[in-house]
Amino acid sequence: MSDNPSRILFGQLFEANREKVYRFAFKLTDDRQRAEEVTQQCFIKLWENIHKVHKDQDVFPLLFVFVKHIVIDETRKLYRERKSLSQLSSNQVSSDRGDEDTLMRKEFTEQVHKLIEQMPEQRRNIYLLSRDKGKSHKEIADQLSLSPTTVRNHLNLALQYIRREMMAHYDM
C-alpha cells in the first residue's frame, strides 16, 4: 500500500511543508501545543482533499488557507462558549442585588456542581483539573496519560453539556 500515488504525494507534501505550516500556525496562535494541533488538522484536511492536488502544484497557499480557517474556527468556537457561559452566569446572577443576588449565585453554583458530578468520571476529572486546578491541556494529558486532543475534546463536551443543561434548567 506504500506505493499508492496519493500516499506518496501526501508524504512528499507533508515533509516539504510541515515546518512552514507549523511556524505559520504558531505565529497565529502563539501556543506551541495548539500550533501542533492546527498543523495536524491542516494535514488531515490535505489528506481528505489529496485527490484535488496535482503532483507539481505548490500546495502551501492551500495549506495557508486551511491553517487560517482552522484557527479562526477554533477561536470563534472558544469565544462563543465563553460568551455563552458568561451570559448564562450574568443572566442568572444579575436580577436584584443583595441577598437575592447571593442566593442566586449559590443556586447557580450548586446546579453547576451537580452537573459536574453527573459527568462520566474521566470527563469530570479533566474538567476539574482544568477549571479548578488551572492546569493546561498538556499538563492534564501528561497526568492522565491522554493526548492533548482528547483532553480538549472532553473539555468541549463538558462545557457543551453544562451549557445545555443549565439553559434547560433555567428555561432559556
PyMOL commands that set and color helices and strands:
alter all, ss='L'
color gray80, all
select helices_A, chain A and resi 5-29+32-48+50-52+60-93+99-118+121-131+137-144+148-169
alter helices_A, ss='H'
color red, helices_A
deselect
rebuild
show_as cartoon
